[in-house]
């Protein structure tokens, strides 16, 4: 008997699922992160996890995005072979209509990040379509759908290698993790695909991230096969690296490792690794022809009782009177609360600034004596000054850093580490790089009290804004002497974990 899947049912179900995951973390992730918070001994990492958990509850209550990067949509469809799509449009077009409605929802508009013509003009499609769609035909009379929204910061850290059959997967993973830095916003999950061909391994890694976090249960009962044993080994050895939340050093770099495999050629061992960030977003539903599926909201009492407040020892900074002498007093690891006026700018703005400087053109705003925040905020709704506005990955701005410092910039705010060239430029200019927590976008946005566009309005969310901030929380990641917390702190915690056996029983 044929099951008729109506076009409108599929559209409404996809749209609902994407709105749902924009503000509700999966409950298994929240439970695992709460356990990591309880176990964490690194003050900086514990503070970062507290911000992520507090942000998560705020988003669940307010139905606003967990992260300003609301992701590229990936949809896995297992289509029952007895099902018929009642539509004149293709499955891609129908799914994309669900994406379009979700991202343009007037009560919770999500940031459109998808660019057409990726190699050249990179034009924003304005509605976050098209999605990346994977379809498998399976026996049965139902359609099973997994929907995910993947942020660019974590997706950009994906790794792949065509290994020799005798190469060690564990050694490769442990080599890659430090190279990935903190731009993928740990603590999160690692998805690993083994076998098949190059593209199959990547697909396995991505699909494995759809699974529930169950590492604690797995370790409690013990592995039943080689894959489960490998999961445990990787979990323990990755966390022993001491990278920690946001790369600040600590006990929890990952909350789980998922592995999927597929038979491969005798001469090959393709291995892919894709991380999921602190804004882990995925949902699952089944259509049986009876109508659309609307996901049941979680109970807010399932969230850990964690309410972040600023550190009493944090240093309050007046951005409107900031001087190089004040910046020189900050030391890596210091926590600051920023107050006053702060400019914003990210990839497209930096590229345009560089082109204008090269052409001898006047910039729309002076950066002398200012601080810039690497951010592309979500549009505000209701009475909001700005929508969720967490930091974007700072390393993408590394090649522009010396140029911007030459314009008189005093400091920069972003997420994750800075590379050697940017760190050297910061030290030469006696400036600083300040890190905000990735995965706390709604919480951070509450510190923004005013917002106006002051340059490049045509760039939309990538325009230059001027934010008025009050007690905006940051950590000094690179100080005026070039001391880099993302290099130093993990080394301290790796040694501490090994010396004191801090992960025993975790």
N, C-alpha and C positions, 0 to 999 in steps of 0.2 A: 504494500500500500504506500502511495506517495504522500509525503508530508510537504505541504505548501508553506514556504517561508516567505511571508509578505515583506515587501520592500520597506514599508513604514516600520515594521517591527524590528528589523535589523538596524535601521537608522536610529530609531529611538533608543534601542538597547546600547549601541555603541556610544551615542551621545551621553547617555546617563552614566555609563561606565567611566568615560573620560572625565566628566565633571566630578564623579565620586572619587577617583584616584587623585584628582588635583588637590583635594583637601583632607582625605582620609588616608593615613598610612595603613598598610596591612597590619593586622593585629599581631601577627607573629613577629614582625619587625619591631613593633613597639615593646612587646614583652622582652625580646632579646636585648634591645637597647637599654631597657630598664635594668635588666640583670647586669649589663656591662657597666652602667652607671654605678650600681651598688658595689661592684668589684674594683672599679678604677681607683688607682692610688696617685696618679699624676694630677696635680691640682689644675693645670692648664687643660688637660684632656677632659677632666671631670666637668669643668666649667663649660667647655664646648658641648659636651653631651647634654648638659643641663639646658643649654640654649636650644639645642635641637628638639629635646623632649617638650620644653615649654612652648616652642614654636608649633610643634605638632598638635598639641592640645588647642592652642589658640586657633589654628586653621580648622580643626575639627569643629570647634564651637562657632566660628565665624564664616565657615564655608568659603574660605579664600585660599589661594594656592600655597602649598608648602614651600615651594621654591619659585623664584621669579622666572627661572628657566623651566617652562612648562612642557618642554620636551619635544622630540620627534616621535610621532606615534607609530608603533609597531603592532601589527595585528596578526596573530596566529589563528587560522581557521581550520578546523577539522570538520569537513563537510560530509555528512552522512549521505551515502550514495542513493538512498531512497528519498532524498529531499530535492525539491525544486524551488528555485528562486523566482518568485512572482514579480518580475521586473523587466522592463525593456532595456535597463541600464546594465552595465557590467558590474561584477561584484566589487571591483576596485572603486567604481563610481559611487556605488551605494554606500560602501564603508566610508569613503571620503565625505559623503554628505553628512554622515554621523559625526565625523571629525569636525567638519565646518560648523555644524550647529553647536557642538560642545565648546569650541574655542571662541565663538562669537556670542555666547550666552550673555544676555545683558546684565544679569545679576552676578555673574562671576566670569567676566571676560578673561580669557587666558592669552598669554603672550604668543603672538605668531612669530615663530623663529625659522620657518622653512623658506629657503631661497631657491628660486629657479635659476637655470643657467649657472650652475655652481662654479664652473671654471672661469667665467668671464664677468658678466654684469651683476650676478648674484642679486637678483631682484626678489624682494619679499613677496610671497604669494598672498599675504594678508589674512589668511584663514587657517594656516598651519597644514594645508594639504599640499601635495598628496601624502598619504600614509605609506608605510612600507608593509606590504601585505604578503603573507605566506599562506598558501592553501594546500591542504592535503585531503585527498578523497579517502574516506574510510567507510567500512560497513556500518549500516544503521540508518535510523530515521530521525536523527537529531543533528543539530549543528552546534559544535562546541567552540567557543571563542575565548581566546586570551588576548587582553588588551593591555598594552604597556605604553608609558610615556617616558622616554629616555633622554636625560639631559646631556647637553654637549660636553660638559666638563668630564663626565665619566666615560661617555662614548669615545671621546678623543684619546683615552688611555688604553684602548683595546690593543691587544698584542696577538701576533700570530707567528708561528715558525714551522717550517717544513723540517722536522727533525729526522735524523737517521734513526733506524729502528732501535739501536742500542742506547740512544741518548736518554738522559734522565729528565723526566717531566718535573720532578721536585726541584732539581737544581735550576732548571730554566725559570720556573715560577719565582724562586727566591732571588734569582738574578734580576728579573723584571720588576718586582715590586718596588725596590728603592728607586728605580728609574722612572716609575710612574708618578713619584712624588705624592702630593696631596690634592692635586687638581680634581681627583675623582671623589673628593669629600668623604673620606672614611670617618667612622666605621660603616661598612656596607657589606656586600657579598661579592664573591668571585664566582663567575660562571666559566666553566672550562669544558671545551669540546675536544674530543680526541677521535681521530680517524676520519674515514670517508675521503673526501678531497678537500682542497683549501676552503672552498665556499661552504661545504657541508660542515666542516669543523667550526667555522664561525657561526653558522646557524645553530648548531648544537649548543655552543656556549651561550648564545643569546636566549634560546628557548629554556635552557636549564635554570635561568634566573627567574622563571615563572614559578618555580617550586617554593614550598613553604620552608622557612627556617626551622631546622630540626636538629641542629648540631648537638645541643645539650642532651636530647633524647638518644641520639645515636651514640654519643660517648657513654651514656649511662648503661645502655644494653650491650655495647660492643659491636664491632663490624661483623657483618655476615658474608662479605665478599671482598674481593680486592679493591673494587672501586670505593666502597665505604671506608676501607682501611686507608686508601690514598686521600680521601676527603679529610679524615682525622689528622693524618700526618701533615698535610698542607695547612690545615687550620692552626695546628700547634706551632709549626715552624714559621708561618707568616706572622703570627702574633708575637713570636719571640724576637722578631726584628725590631720591635719597640717603636714602630712608626707612630701608632696611636691615632686618636681622633684628630682629624684635621692636620695630621702630620706633626703634632705638637709633642710627641713622645708619650707613650703610655702602654697599657696592657691590651687594649682592644683596637686592632686595626681592621679586622674582619669579624663578622658575626656568624658566617657560614661559608662553606665552599660547596658548590653544586657541580657535578660532573656528569656529562652525557657522552656516550661513545657510539661508534659505528664501525663496521668492518672496513678495512682499508687495503690498499695495494701492498704486496709483500715488500716492496722497496721503500715504502713511505711510512711516516708517522706524523701527520699534520696535527698540530696542537694550537688551539685558540684560547685566549683568555679575555673575558670582558667583565669589568667591574660594574656593580650597581652602587649608586651613591647613597648618601643619607636621605635623599628624597626618593626612596624606593617606591615605585608606582606601578602596580599591575592589578588587574581584576579579571575575573573568570565568570562566564555565564553560558547557559545552554538554551537554545531556541528549539521548541518542539512543535511549532505551528499554532500554539494556543494564544500567542500575543507577545508583546515586548517584555523584556525582563528589566526590572528596576531593583537595584541592589539594596539590601537592608542596611541602614546606618548602624555603625557600632555603638556600643554603650560607652559614654565618656568615662565611666568609672573603671574602664579597662586600662586607662592610661596611668602610668606611674605617677605618684604624688610628688612631682618635681616642679618647682616653680623658681625659675632663674631670677635672680636680682643682681644688680651690679656689685662687683667686689668692693668692699669698703676701703680696701687699700688702693683702688684704682685712682690714677692721677687725672684730675679734670683739666682739660686743655681748651683754651679760648682760641679758636681758629682765626678770629678777626684781628687778634693782636699777636699771632704766632710769629716768632723770629727764628733765624738759624741758631741762635744761642740756646733757645729752649729746646729745639729739636736735638741738639748735640747732647743734652742731658739725658735723653731717653736711652735706656739699655734694652737689649733684646730680652724678650720675656715680660717686660713691663706691660701692665694693663692700663689702658687709657680710656677716658670718656670724652668724646669730642663734642664741642659746643660751638655754634656759630655757623658761618657760611662755608659750604664745601662744593666744589665743582664736580661734575661727573664726565666720564668719557670712556669709551671702550674701542673695539677694533676699528670700526668704520671712521669714527671721529679722529682717532690717532693717525690713520692713513691720510685723511684729508688735511689734518694739521701739517703732517710731514710734507705733503705736496705743496701746501701754501707757503711754508717756510722756504722750501727749495725755490719757489717762484718769486720770492720776495714780497708776497702779499701779506696784508695786515690780517691778523687773526681776529675772530669775532669777540674774543674775550682775552684779557691778560691773565697769564698763569703766574705772574711774579708774586711771590709770597703766599701762594695758595696751596691747597691740598686737593688732589683729584681722587675720585672714587670710581673704580672700574665697575660699572653696573649698567644693566638694561632693564629698567623696572617694568612691572605689569601696570597696565592702565588702571587708574583709580576707579572705584565705584562708590556711589552714595556720597558720604561726606569725607571720604578718604582724601588726604593730601596727595598720596602716591600709593600705588598698589605694592604688593610684596617686592622688595628691592634688596635682595641679598647680593653678595659680591660675585663677580665672574672671575675666571682663572687669570691670575696676574701674569703668568709666564707668556701669554699671547702678546702682551704689551712690552716684553723685554727689549725687542729690537728698536722700540721708540723711546726707551727710558732716558738715554743720554740726551737725545734731542729735547725731550720735555724738561729735563733738569736744566738744560741750557736756557730755557725760557723763564727760569726763575722759580720753578716748582719746588716746594719745600718737602712734600711727602706725598705718598701714594697709598691708597687703600684698596685691597683686593682679597682674593682667597688663594691659598696654597703658596708654594715656594717661589722664589726668584732664582733664575739661572745665574751662572758665573758672570756673564757680561753685565747684566742688570745690577747684580750685587756690587761689582767693581765700580760701576757708574754711581751708585748710591754712596759708596764710601768716598769716592773722589769729590762728590758734591757736598759731602757732609749732610746728606738728607736722610730720609728714613722710609721704610716700607712697613705699613701697618696691615695686619690681617684681621678681617672680619670672618665670622663663622659661616661657611657654606652650609645650607640646610636650615637656616634660621631667618628666612627672608621676610616673613610676616612680622616676627618679633623685631627685627632690625627696622622695618618700615615704621613702626610705632615711634621710633626716635627721630623720624623726619617730620618736622613741623611746618615746613614750607617748601614749595617746589615751583620753579619756573624755567622755561627753556631760554637759554642765553646764546645758543649757537647751533647751526646745522639742523634746523627744525625739520627739514625734509628727511632726515635719517630716522624719524620716529623714535622708537625706544633707544636708538643709538645716538640721539642728539646730545648736545652738551646741556645739562641742567645745572641750575644752582639750587642746592638743597640747604635749608635751614635745619640744623640738627641740634638735638638736646640729649646729652648723655648717650651718644652713639658709641657702643662698645667695640674696642679693637685691642689687639695685642701687638706690641712691637716685634715684628718678625725679622727685619734687618735694621740694625741701628747705624748711626753715623760712622761707626768704625768698621762697618761691613760684617759685623757678627750676625750670623744667620741662624735663627732658632730652628729652622727646618733641617739644617745640617747637624746642629749640636745636640738638640734634645733627643732625637731618636737614638743617637749613639750612647747617651747617658742611660736611657731606659733599656736599650738592648743589653748593656753590661749589667745593669741592676737586675733585670729579669733572669739572666744567666747566673749571676752571683747568689741571688736570694731565692731562686726557684719560685718566682711570684706566680707563674702560670700553672703550677702543680695543682691538679684537681679542678682547674677551670675548664 
